[in-house]
Amino acid sequence: MASQLPDLRRVAYGLVLAQLILTVVVALVSLVFWNRSVALSAAIGGGIGVAANLVLALVAFRKQGRTLA
């Protein structure tokens, strides 16, 4: 099980990065097709999701010696 943790960590952080990139893309598209307030709303909403998932990944992979329950 311990040998799988680096792979899971990479997947979790990769998902957070993908979510961040998608948030930026959606905010930019919103700015182009709608207006600044829509883009800001998309950026803030996506940022909240990115922050929450980043904290979850950091807490889940905080110590390598832990076992998954």
C-alpha positions in Angstrom: 0.0 0.0 0.0 2.8 2.4 0.8 4.2 2.1 -2.7 0.9 3.4 -4.2 1.0 6.6 -2.1 3.3 8.6 -4.4 1.1 7.8 -7.3 -2.1 8.8 -5.4 -0.4 12.0 -4.3 0.6 12.9 -7.9 -3.0 12.2 -9.1 -4.5 14.3 -6.3 -2.2 17.3 -7.0 -2.7 16.8 -10.7 -6.4 17.1 -10.3 -6.0 20.3 -8.3 -3.8 21.7 -11.0 -6.3 20.7 -13.7 -9.1 22.4 -11.7 -7.0 25.5 -11.4 -6.3 25.6 -15.1 -10.0 25.0 -15.9 -11.0 27.8 -13.5 -8.7 30.3 -15.3 -10.0 29.2 -18.7 -13.6 29.5 -17.7 -13.0 32.9 -16.1 -11.3 34.1 -19.3 -14.1 32.8 -21.5 -16.6 34.5 -19.2 -14.7 37.7 -19.6 -14.7 37.5 -23.4 -18.4 36.4 -23.8 -20.0 38.1 -20.9 -18.7 40.7 -18.6 -16.2 41.3 -15.8 -18.6 40.4 -13.0 -19.4 37.0 -14.5 -15.7 36.4 -14.9 -15.0 37.4 -11.3 -17.8 35.2 -10.1 -16.4 32.2 -12.1 -12.9 32.9 -10.8 -14.0 33.2 -7.1 -16.2 30.1 -7.3 -13.5 28.1 -9.0 -10.9 29.4 -6.6 -12.9 28.2 -3.6 -13.1 24.7 -5.1 -9.4 24.7 -5.9 -8.5 25.8 -2.3 -10.8 23.2 -0.7 -9.4 20.4 -2.8 -5.8 21.6 -2.2 -6.4 21.6 1.5 -7.9 18.1 1.3 -4.9 16.8 -0.7 -2.4 18.4 1.7 -4.2 16.9 4.8 -4.7 13.5 3.2 -1.0 13.2 2.2 0.5 15.1 5.1 2.4 12.1 6.5 3.7 9.1 4.6 3.6 6.8 7.6 -0.2 7.0 7.9 -2.4 4.2 6.7 -5.5 4.8 4.7 -8.6 3.8 6.7 
